[in-house]
């Protein structure tokens, strides 16, 4: 799936919520989504590291306990038992592996 601008936001949104349907996605110029993502990654990292809830401008994230083995990352599809940590904001979840990948992308200035 490929999306540009608002279509990029839509592509990211659909692909992240349906990892079993889409094998890959590309997003171009979805600036507001990327800015929001950067702040969410920082908060997600903190929630996973401390297991304490934390809030972004738009949502509150909580850590997913290890015994919730069926919960899965909205981005990569890995389940909680396959991960060091998982943070949830309602029906959107991000894992420790995806947070690490986001950090690598930012460090390499790929966005
Ligand atoms: Zn993930």
Boltz pocket constraint, residues with backbone or C-beta under 6 A from the ligand:
constraints:
  - pocket:
      binder: B
      contacts: [[A, 73], [A, 74], [A, 75], [A, 76], [A, 77], [A, 78], [A, 94], [A, 95], [A, 96], [A, 97], [A, 98], [A, 99]]
      max_distance: 6.0
